[in-house]
Amino acid sequence: MRAIGIILAGGNNNRMKELCRNRAVCAMPVAGSFYTIDFALSNMEHSRIQKVAVLTQYNSRSLNEHLSSSRWWDFGRKKGGMFQFSPSFTSDNNNWYRGTADAMAQNLSFLKSSHEPYVVIANGDCVYKLDYGKVLEYHINKQADITVVCKDMPSGFNVDRYGTVECNEDGRILDFVEKPVVARYNTISCGVYVIRRRLLIEFLERSSYEDRYDFVQDILIRYKDMKKVYAYKLDTYWSNVASVEDYFRTNMDFRKKEVRDYFFRQYPEVHSKASDLPPAKYNTGVRMKNSVIASGCILNGTVEDSVLFKQVYVGNNSVIRNSIIMNDVYIGDNAYIENAIVDSGSTIAANAYYPAEENIRIIMEKGERYSI
């Protein structure tokens, strides 16, 4: 493909609360065995983009460990490959990434040393499948300067936290409002952009000179009336992990057979770093209903309408309902958990009782695991 890829994976999100205290949003586990960033990386892979840069910053340790080898996404080539860029303090620069445009501007050498004519920019915190080659083909046919992947959201969906766009019949974007106080349009930006590489370099150099740091506000919105900006409509599943509620809903979507089949049984597949774990073990007396169970789990109690990630132990007579249990969690005997997210590495004591509340409860218990 005649494009390089850039995945923006360095941001922090306060709406994720305690869940992102020790991890980046792009390292949030999804669907039992995947990280959020796996979906953007798999899209790059299947779109035959051979050279991909991942820009990391906030709490990047677990994310960097996940990205330690590019072979899981078939980027390990003599030409191209996957590159990780974190902020570097030099004699000319002593700043962290101050925004999405600044993150790319601090790594202009990657863009200038490349030869592909186009760039695909994607946020790393979205769950979806997309052939970026089709977006590029649309971009070229429209003779666009920038193409934004958009999606029409159903009525009642809260679009106030996204960029909303208005398009004409030809698909050209007439108005773009980032996180409006009162939304006038129900079409949102999905955080995926296609732009010519030389034009992006020109925009980034100008924005850096003017101390402007955000790609959406300081480039896309600022130049939308001067440049031809078009919308490519996405009509398949898309979700943004932007809050605790979004994260909970996205994982619960994978209980639906049609969602699981779309991501894991229909080509192209979603790839991730493999773990050498045994299959889940269901001991005598286990009751399981409408749940996703990852490898390495040992179940003894009741699990209903829940998602259990890798290496979760559920004790005798324990009940898990409508909950997300993240990696490496130990749940003692006779525990009850409902409408909650249990953070990775937690140890839930025997007889613990966490009933359903109006809002989603986040449980982070770090007790002594083997003294229970």
LINJO-V45840 format. One record per pair of residues at least 12 apart in sequence whose ideal C-beta (glycine too) atoms are under 10 Angstrom apart, sorted by the first residue. I is the first residue (numbers start at 0). J is the second residue. If there is no record, write none. Layout:
((I | J) (I | J))
This chain:
((0 | 43) (0 | 46) (0 | 47) (0 | 48) (0 | 49) (0 | 50) (0 | 115) (0 | 117) (0 | 119) (0 | 130) (0 | 131) (0 | 132) (0 | 135) (1 | 47) (1 | 48) (1 | 114) (1 | 115) (1 | 116) (1 | 117) (1 | 132) (1 | 135) (1 | 139) (1 | 196) (2 | 43) (2 | 46) (2 | 47) (2 | 48) (2 | 49) (2 | 50) (2 | 113) (2 | 115) (2 | 116) (2 | 117) (2 | 118) (2 | 119) (2 | 131) (2 | 132) (2 | 134) (2 | 135) (2 | 138) (2 | 193) (2 | 194) (2 | 195) (2 | 196) (3 | 43) (3 | 48) (3 | 49) (3 | 50) (3 | 51) (3 | 52) (3 | 79) (3 | 82) (3 | 109) (3 | 110) (3 | 113) (3 | 114) (3 | 115) (3 | 116) (3 | 117) (3 | 118) (3 | 119) (3 | 120) (3 | 196) (4 | 39) (4 | 40) (4 | 42) (4 | 43) (4 | 44) (4 | 46) (4 | 48) (4 | 49) (4 | 50) (4 | 51) (4 | 52) (4 | 53) (4 | 74) (4 | 79) (4 | 81) (4 | 115) (4 | 117) (4 | 118) (4 | 119) (4 | 120) (4 | 121) (4 | 131) (5 | 43) (5 | 50) (5 | 51) (5 | 52) (5 | 53) (5 | 54) (5 | 82) (5 | 84) (5 | 99) (5 | 102) (5 | 103) (5 | 106) (5 | 109) (5 | 110) (5 | 118) (5 | 119) (5 | 120) (5 | 121) (5 | 123) (5 | 192) (5 | 199) (6 | 25) (6 | 36) (6 | 39) (6 | 40) (6 | 42) (6 | 43) (6 | 51) (6 | 52) (6 | 53) (6 | 54) (6 | 55) (6 | 66) (6 | 81) (6 | 83) (6 | 119) (6 | 120) (6 | 121) (6 | 122) (6 | 123) (6 | 124) (7 | 25) (7 | 39) (7 | 52) (7 | 53) (7 | 54) (7 | 55) (7 | 56) (7 | 96) (7 | 98) (7 | 99) (7 | 102) (7 | 103) (7 | 120) (7 | 121) (7 | 122) (7 | 123) (7 | 124) (7 | 190) (7 | 214) (8 | 23) (8 | 24) (8 | 25) (8 | 26) (8 | 35) (8 | 36) (8 | 39) (8 | 40) (8 | 52) (8 | 53) (8 | 54) (8 | 55) (8 | 56) (8 | 57) (8 | 59) (8 | 62) (8 | 63) (8 | 66) (8 | 83) (8 | 84) (8 | 102) (8 | 121) (8 | 122) (8 | 123) (8 | 124) (9 | 23) (9 | 24) (9 | 25) (9 | 53) (9 | 54) (9 | 55) (9 | 56) (9 | 57) (9 | 58) (9 | 59) (9 | 62) (9 | 84) (9 | 85) (9 | 86) (9 | 95) (9 | 96) (9 | 98) (9 | 99) (9 | 102) (9 | 123) (10 | 23) (10 | 24) (10 | 25) (10 | 54) (10 | 55) (10 | 56) (10 | 57) (10 | 96) (10 | 98) (10 | 99) (10 | 102) (10 | 122) (10 | 123) (10 | 124) (11 | 23) (11 | 24) (11 | 56) (11 | 57) (11 | 58) (12 | 24) (12 | 27) (12 | 57) (12 | 124) (12 | 240) (12 | 241) (12 | 242) (12 | 243) (12 | 245) (12 | 246) (13 | 242) (14 | 160) (14 | 240) (14 | 241) (14 | 242) (14 | 243) (14 | 244) (14 | 245) (14 | 246) (15 | 27) (15 | 124) (15 | 240) (15 | 241) (15 | 242) (15 | 243) (15 | 245) (15 | 246) (15 | 361) (16 | 242) (16 | 243) (16 | 246) (16 | 340) (16 | 359) (16 | 361) (17 | 243) (17 | 340) (17 | 342) (17 | 361) (17 | 362) (17 | 363) (18 | 240) (18 | 242) (18 | 243) (18 | 246) (18 | 323) (18 | 325) (18 | 340) (18 | 342) (18 | 343) (18 | 361) (18 | 363) (19 | 57) (19 | 58) (19 | 240) (19 | 243) (19 | 246) (20 | 58) (20 | 342) (20 | 363) (21 | 58) (21 | 60) (21 | 61) (21 | 342) (21 | 343) (21 | 344) (21 | 363) (22 | 34) (22 | 57) (22 | 58) (22 | 59) (22 | 60) (22 | 61) (22 | 62) (22 | 342) (22 | 343) (23 | 35) (23 | 36) (23 | 55) (23 | 56) (23 | 57) (23 | 58) (23 | 59) (23 | 60) (23 | 61) (23 | 62) (23 | 63) (23 | 65) (23 | 123) (23 | 124) (24 | 36) (24 | 57) (24 | 58) (24 | 62) (24 | 122) (24 | 123) (24 | 124) (24 | 239) (24 | 240) (24 | 241) (24 | 246) (25 | 37) (25 | 38) (25 | 39) (25 | 40) (25 | 53) (25 | 55) (25 | 57) (25 | 58) (25 | 59) (25 | 61) (25 | 62) (25 | 65) (25 | 66) (25 | 122) (25 | 123) (25 | 124) (25 | 125) (25 | 240) (26 | 55) (26 | 58) (26 | 59) (26 | 60) (26 | 61) (26 | 62) (26 | 63) (26 | 64) (26 | 65) (26 | 66) (26 | 123) (26 | 124) (27 | 61) (27 | 62) (27 | 124) (27 | 126) (27 | 240) (27 | 246) (27 | 249) (27 | 250) (27 | 325) (28 | 61) (28 | 246) (28 | 250) (28 | 271) (28 | 293) (28 | 306) (28 | 308) (28 | 309) (28 | 323) (28 | 325) (28 | 326) (28 | 343) (29 | 126) (29 | 238) (29 | 240) (29 | 246) (29 | 249) (29 | 250) (29 | 252) (29 | 253) (29 | 262) (29 | 269) (29 | 271) (29 | 306) (29 | 308) (29 | 323) (30 | 126) (30 | 249) (30 | 250) (30 | 252) (30 | 253) (30 | 254) (30 | 258) (30 | 259) (30 | 262) (30 | 263) (30 | 269) (30 | 271) (30 | 291) (30 | 293) (30 | 306) (30 | 308) (31 | 250) (31 | 253) (31 | 259) (31 | 279) (31 | 290) (31 | 291) (31 | 292) (31 | 293) (31 | 294) (31 | 296) (31 | 306) (31 | 307) (31 | 308) (31 | 309) (31 | 311) (31 | 323) (31 | 326) (32 | 263) (32 | 269) (32 | 271) (32 | 272) (32 | 273) (32 | 274) (32 | 276) (32 | 291) (32 | 293) (32 | 294) (32 | 295) (32 | 308) (32 | 309) (32 | 326) (33 | 126) (33 | 253) (33 | 262) (33 | 263) (33 | 269) (33 | 270) (33 | 271) (33 | 272) (33 | 293) (33 | 308) (34 | 61) (34 | 62) (34 | 65) (34 | 66) (34 | 123) (34 | 271) (34 | 272) (35 | 62) (35 | 122) (35 | 123) (35 | 124) (35 | 125) (35 | 126) (35 | 238) (35 | 239) (35 | 240) (35 | 246) (35 | 249) (36 | 53) (36 | 55) (36 | 62) (36 | 65) (36 | 66) (36 | 121) (36 | 122) (36 | 123) (36 | 124) (36 | 125) (36 | 271) (37 | 65) (37 | 71) (37 | 72) (37 | 123) (37 | 126) (37 | 269) (37 | 270) (37 | 271) (37 | 272) (38 | 121) (38 | 123) (38 | 124) (38 | 125) (38 | 126) (38 | 127) (38 | 128) (38 | 129) (38 | 237) (38 | 238) (38 | 240) (38 | 262) (38 | 269) (38 | 270) (38 | 271) (39 | 51) (39 | 53) (39 | 72) (39 | 119) (39 | 121) (39 | 122) (39 | 123) (39 | 124) (39 | 125) (39 | 126) (39 | 127) (39 | 129) (39 | 131) (39 | 190) (39 | 191) (40 | 53) (40 | 65) (40 | 66) (40 | 69) (40 | 71) (40 | 72) (40 | 73) (40 | 74) (40 | 81) (40 | 121) (40 | 123) (40 | 269) (40 | 270) (40 | 271) (41 | 71) (41 | 72) (41 | 73) (41 | 128) (41 | 129) (41 | 262) (41 | 267) (41 | 268) (41 | 269) (41 | 270) (41 | 271) (42 | 72) (42 | 119) (42 | 121) (42 | 125) (42 | 127) (42 | 128) (42 | 129) (42 | 130) (42 | 131) (42 | 191) (42 | 267) (42 | 269) (43 | 72) (43 | 73) (43 | 74) (43 | 81) (43 | 119) (43 | 121) (43 | 131) (44 | 69) (44 | 71) (44 | 72) (44 | 73) (44 | 74) (44 | 81) (44 | 267) (44 | 268) (44 | 269) (44 | 270) (45 | 72) (45 | 73) (45 | 128) (45 | 129) (45 | 130) (45 | 131) (45 | 132) (45 | 266) (45 | 267) (45 | 268) (45 | 269) (45 | 270) (46 | 119) (46 | 129) (46 | 130) (46 | 131) (46 | 132) (46 | 133) (46 | 134) (46 | 135) (46 | 267) (47 | 73) (47 | 130) (47 | 131) (47 | 132) (48 | 74) (48 | 79) (48 | 115) (48 | 117) (48 | 118) (48 | 119) (48 | 121) (48 | 131) (48 | 132) (48 | 135) (49 | 73) (49 | 74) (49 | 76) (49 | 78) (49 | 79) (49 | 80) (49 | 81) (49 | 115) (50 | 74) (50 | 76) (50 | 78) (50 | 79) (50 | 80) (50 | 81) (50 | 82) (50 | 109) (50 | 112) (50 | 113) (50 | 114) (50 | 115) (51 | 69) (51 | 72) (51 | 74) (51 | 79) (51 | 80) (51 | 81) (51 | 82) (51 | 83) (51 | 119) (51 | 121) (52 | 80) (52 | 81) (52 | 82) (52 | 83) (52 | 84) (52 | 102) (52 | 103) (52 | 106) (52 | 109) (52 | 110) (52 | 113) (52 | 118) (52 | 120) (53 | 66) (53 | 69) (53 | 81) (53 | 82) (53 | 83) (53 | 84) (53 | 85) (53 | 123) (54 | 82) (54 | 83) (54 | 84) (54 | 85) (54 | 86) (54 | 96) (54 | 99) (54 | 102) (54 | 103) (54 | 105) (54 | 106) (54 | 109) (54 | 120) (54 | 123) (55 | 83) (55 | 84) (55 | 85) (55 | 86) (55 | 96) (55 | 102) (55 | 123) (56 | 84) (56 | 85) (56 | 86) (56 | 95) (56 | 96) (56 | 102) (57 | 85) (57 | 95) (57 | 96) (59 | 83) (59 | 85) (61 | 343) (62 | 83) (62 | 123) (63 | 83) (63 | 85) (64 | 272) (65 | 271) (65 | 272) (66 | 81) (66 | 82) (66 | 83) (66 | 272) (67 | 83) (67 | 272) (68 | 81) (68 | 272) (69 | 81) (69 | 82) (69 | 83) (70 | 270) (70 | 272) (70 | 273) (71 | 270) (71 | 271) (71 | 272) (71 | 273) (72 | 269) (72 | 270) (72 | 271) (72 | 272) (73 | 270) (79 | 113) (79 | 115) (82 | 106) (82 | 109) (84 | 96) (84 | 102) (84 | 103) (84 | 105) (84 | 106) (84 | 108) (84 | 109) (85 | 102) (85 | 105) (85 | 106) (86 | 101) (86 | 102) (86 | 105) (86 | 106) (87 | 105) (87 | 106) (89 | 105) (92 | 104) (92 | 105) (94 | 212) (96 | 212) (97 | 210) (97 | 211) (97 | 212) (97 | 213) (98 | 206) (98 | 211) (98 | 212) (98 | 213) (98 | 214) (98 | 215) (98 | 216) (98 | 217) (99 | 120) (99 | 122) (99 | 190) (99 | 212) (99 | 213) (99 | 214) (99 | 215) (99 | 216) (99 | 217) (99 | 218) (100 | 199) (100 | 202) (100 | 203) (100 | 205) (100 | 206) (100 | 207) (100 | 211) (100 | 212) (100 | 213) (100 | 214) (100 | 215) (100 | 216) (100 | 217) (100 | 218) (100 | 219) (101 | 203) (101 | 206) (101 | 207) (101 | 210) (101 | 211) (101 | 212) (101 | 213) (101 | 214) (101 | 217) (102 | 203) (102 | 212) (102 | 214) (103 | 118) (103 | 120) (103 | 199) (103 | 200) (103 | 202) (103 | 203) (103 | 206) (103 | 207) (103 | 214) (103 | 218) (104 | 199) (104 | 200) (104 | 202) (104 | 203) (104 | 204) (104 | 205) (104 | 206) (104 | 207) (104 | 208) (104 | 211) (104 | 212) (104 | 214) (105 | 203) (105 | 207) (106 | 203) (107 | 199) (107 | 200) (107 | 203) (107 | 204) (107 | 207) (110 | 196) (110 | 197) (110 | 199) (110 | 200) (110 | 203) (111 | 196) (111 | 197) (111 | 200) (113 | 196) (113 | 200) (114 | 196) (115 | 196) (116 | 135) (116 | 139) (116 | 195) (116 | 196) (116 | 197) (117 | 131) (117 | 134) (117 | 135) (117 | 138) (117 | 139) (117 | 146) (117 | 193) (117 | 194) (117 | 195) (117 | 196) (117 | 197) (117 | 198) (117 | 199) (118 | 192) (118 | 193) (118 | 194) (118 | 195) (118 | 196) (118 | 197) (118 | 198) (118 | 199) (118 | 200) (119 | 131) (119 | 132) (119 | 134) (119 | 135) (119 | 138) (119 | 146) (119 | 148) (119 | 191) (119 | 192) (119 | 193) (119 | 194) (120 | 145) (120 | 190) (120 | 191) (120 | 192) (120 | 193) (120 | 194) (120 | 199) (120 | 214) (121 | 148) (121 | 189) (121 | 190) (121 | 191) (121 | 192) (121 | 193) (122 | 188) (122 | 189) (122 | 190) (122 | 191) (122 | 192) (122 | 239) (122 | 240) (122 | 241) (123 | 190) (123 | 240) (124 | 190) (124 | 238) (124 | 239) (124 | 240) (124 | 241) (124 | 245) (124 | 246) (125 | 148) (125 | 189) (125 | 190) (125 | 191) (125 | 237) (125 | 238) (125 | 239) (125 | 240) (125 | 241) (125 | 249) (126 | 236) (126 | 237) (126 | 238) (126 | 239) (126 | 240) (126 | 245) (126 | 246) (126 | 249) (126 | 250) (126 | 252) (126 | 253) (126 | 258) (126 | 262) (126 | 269) (127 | 148) (127 | 150) (127 | 189) (127 | 190) (127 | 191) (127 | 233) (127 | 235) (127 | 236) (127 | 237) (127 | 238) (127 | 239) (127 | 262) (128 | 233) (128 | 235) (128 | 236) (128 | 237) (128 | 261) (128 | 262) (128 | 265) (128 | 266) (128 | 267) (128 | 268) (128 | 269) (129 | 148) (129 | 189) (129 | 191) (129 | 231) (129 | 233) (129 | 235) (129 | 237) (130 | 267) (131 | 148) (131 | 191) (131 | 193) (131 | 231) (133 | 231) (134 | 146) (134 | 147) (134 | 148) (134 | 191) (134 | 192) (134 | 193) (134 | 231) (134 | 233) (135 | 193) (135 | 231) (136 | 193) (136 | 231) (137 | 170) (137 | 193) (137 | 229) (137 | 230) (137 | 231) (137 | 232) (138 | 192) (138 | 193) (138 | 194) (138 | 195) (138 | 229) (138 | 231) (139 | 193) (139 | 195) (140 | 229) (141 | 169) (141 | 170) (141 | 171) (141 | 227) (141 | 228) (141 | 229) (141 | 230) (141 | 231) (142 | 227) (142 | 229) (143 | 170) (143 | 171) (143 | 172) (143 | 193) (143 | 194) (143 | 195) (143 | 226) (143 | 227) (143 | 228) (143 | 229) (143 | 230) (143 | 231) (144 | 193) (144 | 194) (144 | 195) (144 | 198) (144 | 202) (144 | 222) (144 | 223) (144 | 225) (144 | 226) (144 | 227) (144 | 228) (144 | 229) (145 | 172) (145 | 192) (145 | 193) (145 | 194) (145 | 195) (145 | 198) (145 | 199) (145 | 202) (145 | 214) (145 | 218) (145 | 219) (145 | 222) (145 | 223) (145 | 226) (145 | 227) (145 | 228) (145 | 229) (146 | 170) (146 | 172) (146 | 191) (146 | 192) (146 | 193) (146 | 194) (146 | 227) (146 | 228) (146 | 229) (146 | 230) (146 | 231) (147 | 162) (147 | 164) (147 | 166) (147 | 172) (147 | 175) (147 | 186) (147 | 187) (147 | 188) (147 | 189) (147 | 190) (147 | 191) (147 | 192) (147 | 193) (147 | 194) (147 | 215) (147 | 219) (147 | 223) (147 | 228) (147 | 229) (147 | 230) (147 | 231) (148 | 188) (148 | 189) (148 | 190) (148 | 191) (148 | 192) (148 | 193) (148 | 230) (148 | 231) (148 | 232) (148 | 233) (148 | 237) (149 | 161) (149 | 162) (149 | 163) (149 | 164) (149 | 166) (149 | 170) (149 | 172) (149 | 175) (149 | 184) (149 | 186) (149 | 187) (149 | 188) (149 | 189) (149 | 191) (149 | 229) (149 | 230) (149 | 231) (149 | 232) (149 | 233) (149 | 237) (150 | 185) (150 | 186) (150 | 187) (150 | 188) (150 | 189) (150 | 230) (150 | 231) (150 | 232) (150 | 233) (150 | 234) (150 | 235) (150 | 236) (150 | 237) (151 | 166) (151 | 184) (151 | 185) (151 | 186) (151 | 187) (151 | 230) (151 | 232) (151 | 233) (151 | 234) (152 | 182) (152 | 184) (152 | 185) (152 | 186) (152 | 187) (152 | 237) (153 | 185) (154 | 185) (155 | 185) (156 | 182) (156 | 185) (156 | 187) (157 | 182) (157 | 242) (157 | 244) (157 | 245) (158 | 176) (158 | 178) (158 | 179) (158 | 182) (158 | 183) (158 | 184) (158 | 185) (158 | 186) (158 | 187) (159 | 176) (159 | 178) (159 | 179) (159 | 180) (159 | 181) (159 | 182) (159 | 187) (160 | 177) (160 | 178) (160 | 179) (160 | 182) (160 | 187) (160 | 239) (160 | 241) (160 | 242) (160 | 245) (161 | 176) (161 | 177) (161 | 178) (161 | 179) (161 | 182) (161 | 186) (161 | 187) (161 | 188) (161 | 189) (161 | 190) (161 | 239) (161 | 241) (162 | 175) (162 | 176) (162 | 177) (162 | 178) (162 | 179) (162 | 184) (162 | 186) (162 | 187) (162 | 188) (162 | 189) (162 | 190) (162 | 215) (162 | 216) (162 | 219) (162 | 220) (163 | 175) (163 | 176) (163 | 177) (163 | 178) (163 | 179) (163 | 182) (163 | 183) (163 | 184) (163 | 185) (163 | 186) (163 | 187) (163 | 188) (164 | 176) (164 | 177) (164 | 184) (164 | 185) (164 | 186) (164 | 187) (164 | 188) (164 | 219) (164 | 223) (164 | 228) (164 | 230) (165 | 183) (165 | 184) (165 | 185) (165 | 186) (165 | 230) (166 | 184) (166 | 186) (166 | 228) (166 | 229) (166 | 230) (166 | 232) (167 | 229) (167 | 230) (169 | 229) (169 | 230) (170 | 228) (170 | 229) (170 | 230) (170 | 231) (170 | 232) (171 | 223) (171 | 227) (171 | 228) (171 | 229) (171 | 230) (172 | 186) (172 | 188) (172 | 219) (172 | 220) (172 | 223) (172 | 224) (172 | 227) (172 | 228) (172 | 229) (172 | 230) (173 | 223) (173 | 224) (173 | 228) (173 | 230) (174 | 220) (174 | 223) (174 | 224) (175 | 188) (175 | 215) (175 | 216) (175 | 219) (175 | 220) (175 | 221) (175 | 223) (175 | 228) (175 | 230) (176 | 220) (177 | 213) (177 | 215) (177 | 216) (177 | 219) (177 | 220) (178 | 215) (178 | 216) (186 | 230) (186 | 232) (187 | 237) (187 | 239) (188 | 215) (188 | 219) (188 | 230) (189 | 230) (189 | 231) (189 | 232) (189 | 233) (189 | 237) (189 | 238) (189 | 239) (190 | 214) (190 | 215) (190 | 237) (190 | 239) (190 | 241) (191 | 231) (191 | 233) (191 | 237) (192 | 214) (192 | 215) (192 | 218) (192 | 219) (192 | 228) (192 | 231) (193 | 229) (193 | 231) (194 | 214) (194 | 218) (194 | 219) (194 | 226) (194 | 228) (198 | 218) (198 | 222) (198 | 226) (199 | 214) (199 | 218) (202 | 214) (202 | 217) (202 | 218) (202 | 219) (202 | 221) (202 | 222) (202 | 226) (203 | 217) (203 | 218) (205 | 217) (205 | 218) (205 | 221) (205 | 222) (206 | 218) (206 | 221) (209 | 221) (235 | 261) (236 | 249) (236 | 252) (236 | 255) (236 | 257) (236 | 258) (236 | 261) (236 | 262) (238 | 250) (238 | 252) (238 | 258) (242 | 359) (243 | 340) (243 | 358) (243 | 359) (243 | 360) (243 | 361) (244 | 358) (244 | 359) (246 | 323) (246 | 340) (246 | 359) (247 | 306) (247 | 321) (247 | 322) (247 | 323) (247 | 338) (247 | 339) (247 | 340) (247 | 359) (247 | 361) (248 | 359) (249 | 306) (249 | 323) (250 | 291) (250 | 305) (250 | 306) (250 | 308) (250 | 322) (250 | 323) (250 | 325) (250 | 340) (251 | 289) (251 | 291) (251 | 304) (251 | 305) (251 | 306) (251 | 321) (251 | 322) (251 | 323) (252 | 306) (253 | 290) (253 | 291) (253 | 306) (254 | 288) (254 | 289) (254 | 290) (254 | 291) (254 | 304) (254 | 305) (254 | 306) (254 | 321) (255 | 289) (256 | 289) (259 | 291) (273 | 294) (274 | 293) (274 | 294) (274 | 295) (274 | 309) (274 | 310) (274 | 326) (275 | 294) (275 | 295) (276 | 293) (276 | 294) (276 | 295) (276 | 296) (276 | 309) (276 | 310) (277 | 294) (277 | 295) (277 | 296) (277 | 297) (277 | 310) (278 | 292) (278 | 293) (278 | 294) (278 | 295) (278 | 296) (279 | 292) (279 | 293) (279 | 294) (279 | 295) (279 | 296) (279 | 297) (279 | 298) (279 | 307) (279 | 309) (279 | 310) (279 | 311) (280 | 292) (280 | 294) (280 | 295) (280 | 296) (280 | 297) (280 | 298) (280 | 299) (280 | 312) (281 | 296) (281 | 297) (281 | 298) (281 | 299) (281 | 302) (282 | 297) (282 | 298) (282 | 299) (282 | 300) (282 | 313) (282 | 315) (283 | 299) (284 | 298) (284 | 299) (284 | 300) (284 | 301) (284 | 315) (284 | 316) (285 | 297) (285 | 298) (285 | 299) (285 | 300) (285 | 301) (285 | 302) (285 | 313) (286 | 298) (286 | 300) (286 | 301) (286 | 302) (286 | 303) (286 | 318) (287 | 300) (287 | 301) (287 | 302) (287 | 303) (287 | 305) (287 | 307) (287 | 313) (287 | 319) (288 | 301) (288 | 302) (288 | 303) (288 | 304) (288 | 305) (288 | 320) (289 | 302) (289 | 303) (289 | 304) (289 | 305) (289 | 321) (290 | 302) (290 | 303) (290 | 304) (290 | 305) (290 | 306) (290 | 307) (290 | 319) (290 | 320) (290 | 321) (290 | 322) (290 | 324) (291 | 305) (291 | 306) (291 | 307) (291 | 308) (291 | 323) (292 | 305) (292 | 306) (292 | 307) (292 | 308) (292 | 309) (292 | 311) (292 | 313) (292 | 324) (293 | 306) (293 | 307) (293 | 308) (293 | 309) (293 | 310) (293 | 311) (293 | 324) (293 | 326) (294 | 308) (294 | 309) (294 | 310) (295 | 307) (295 | 308) (295 | 309) (295 | 310) (295 | 311) (295 | 312) (295 | 326) (295 | 327) (296 | 308) (296 | 309) (296 | 310) (296 | 311) (296 | 312) (296 | 313) (296 | 324) (296 | 328) (297 | 310) (297 | 311) (297 | 312) (297 | 313) (297 | 314) (297 | 329) (298 | 311) (298 | 312) (298 | 313) (298 | 314) (298 | 317) (298 | 319) (298 | 330) (299 | 312) (299 | 313) (299 | 314) (299 | 315) (299 | 316) (299 | 317) (299 | 330) (299 | 332) (300 | 313) (300 | 314) (300 | 315) (300 | 316) (300 | 317) (300 | 318) (300 | 319) (300 | 330) (300 | 332) (300 | 333) (300 | 334) (300 | 335) (301 | 313) (301 | 316) (301 | 317) (301 | 318) (301 | 319) (301 | 320) (301 | 335) (302 | 317) (302 | 318) (302 | 319) (302 | 320) (302 | 322) (302 | 324) (302 | 336) (303 | 318) (303 | 319) (303 | 320) (303 | 321) (303 | 322) (303 | 337) (304 | 319) (304 | 320) (304 | 321) (304 | 322) (304 | 337) (304 | 338) (305 | 319) (305 | 320) (305 | 321) (305 | 322) (305 | 323) (305 | 324) (305 | 336) (305 | 337) (305 | 339) (306 | 319) (306 | 321) (306 | 322) (306 | 323) (306 | 324) (306 | 325) (306 | 340) (307 | 319) (307 | 322) (307 | 323) (307 | 324) (307 | 325) (307 | 326) (307 | 328) (307 | 330) (307 | 341) (308 | 323) (308 | 324) (308 | 325) (308 | 326) (308 | 327) (308 | 328) (308 | 341) (308 | 343) (309 | 325) (309 | 326) (309 | 327) (309 | 328) (309 | 343) (310 | 325) (310 | 326) (310 | 327) (310 | 328) (310 | 329) (310 | 343) (310 | 344) (311 | 324) (311 | 325) (311 | 326) (311 | 327) (311 | 328) (311 | 329) (311 | 330) (311 | 341) (311 | 343) (311 | 345) (312 | 324) (312 | 327) (312 | 328) (312 | 329) (312 | 330) (312 | 331) (312 | 346) (312 | 347) (312 | 368) (313 | 328) (313 | 329) (313 | 330) (313 | 331) (313 | 332) (313 | 334) (313 | 336) (313 | 347) (314 | 329) (314 | 330) (314 | 331) (314 | 332) (314 | 333) (314 | 334) (314 | 347) (314 | 348) (314 | 349) (314 | 350) (314 | 351) (314 | 371) (315 | 331) (315 | 332) (315 | 333) (315 | 334) (315 | 349) (316 | 332) (316 | 333) (316 | 334) (316 | 335) (316 | 349) (316 | 350) (317 | 330) (317 | 331) (317 | 332) (317 | 333) (317 | 334) (317 | 335) (317 | 336) (317 | 347) (317 | 349) (317 | 350) (317 | 351) (318 | 330) (318 | 333) (318 | 334) (318 | 335) (318 | 336) (318 | 337) (318 | 352) (319 | 334) (319 | 335) (319 | 336) (319 | 337) (319 | 339) (319 | 341) (319 | 347) (319 | 353) (320 | 335) (320 | 336) (320 | 337) (320 | 338) (320 | 339) (320 | 354) (320 | 355) (321 | 336) (321 | 337) (321 | 338) (321 | 339) (321 | 355) (321 | 359) (322 | 336) (322 | 337) (322 | 338) (322 | 339) (322 | 340) (322 | 341) (322 | 353) (322 | 355) (322 | 359) (322 | 360) (322 | 362) (323 | 336) (323 | 338) (323 | 339) (323 | 340) (323 | 341) (323 | 342) (323 | 359) (323 | 361) (324 | 336) (324 | 339) (324 | 340) (324 | 341) (324 | 342) (324 | 343) (324 | 345) (324 | 347) (324 | 362) (325 | 340) (325 | 341) (325 | 342) (325 | 343) (325 | 344) (325 | 345) (325 | 362) (326 | 342) (326 | 343) (326 | 344) (326 | 345) (327 | 342) (327 | 343) (327 | 344) (327 | 345) (327 | 346) (327 | 368) (328 | 341) (328 | 342) (328 | 343) (328 | 344) (328 | 345) (328 | 346) (328 | 347) (328 | 362) (328 | 364) (328 | 368) (329 | 341) (329 | 344) (329 | 345) (329 | 346) (329 | 347) (329 | 348) (329 | 364) (329 | 366) (329 | 368) (329 | 369) (329 | 371) (330 | 345) (330 | 346) (330 | 347) (330 | 348) (330 | 349) (330 | 351) (330 | 364) (330 | 371) (331 | 346) (331 | 347) (331 | 348) (331 | 349) (331 | 350) (331 | 351) (331 | 366) (331 | 368) (331 | 371) (332 | 348) (332 | 349) (332 | 350) (332 | 351) (332 | 371) (333 | 348) (333 | 349) (333 | 350) (333 | 351) (333 | 352) (334 | 347) (334 | 348) (334 | 349) (334 | 350) (334 | 351) (334 | 352) (334 | 353) (335 | 347) (335 | 350) (335 | 351) (335 | 352) (335 | 353) (335 | 354) (335 | 355) (336 | 351) (336 | 352) (336 | 353) (336 | 354) (336 | 355) (336 | 360) (336 | 362) (337 | 352) (337 | 353) (337 | 354) (337 | 355) (337 | 356) (337 | 360) (338 | 353) (338 | 354) (338 | 355) (338 | 356) (338 | 357) (338 | 358) (338 | 359) (338 | 360) (339 | 353) (339 | 354) (339 | 355) (339 | 356) (339 | 359) (339 | 360) (339 | 361) (339 | 362) (340 | 359) (340 | 360) (340 | 361) (340 | 362) (340 | 363) (341 | 353) (341 | 360) (341 | 361) (341 | 362) (341 | 363) (341 | 364) (342 | 361) (342 | 362) (342 | 363) (342 | 364) (342 | 365) (343 | 363) (344 | 363) (344 | 364) (344 | 365) (344 | 368) (345 | 362) (345 | 363) (345 | 364) (345 | 365) (345 | 366) (345 | 368) (346 | 364) (346 | 365) (346 | 366) (346 | 367) (346 | 368) (346 | 369) (346 | 370) (346 | 371) (347 | 362) (347 | 364) (347 | 366) (347 | 368) (347 | 371) (348 | 364) (348 | 366) (348 | 367) (348 | 368) (348 | 370) (348 | 371) (349 | 371) (350 | 371) (351 | 364) (351 | 366) (351 | 371))
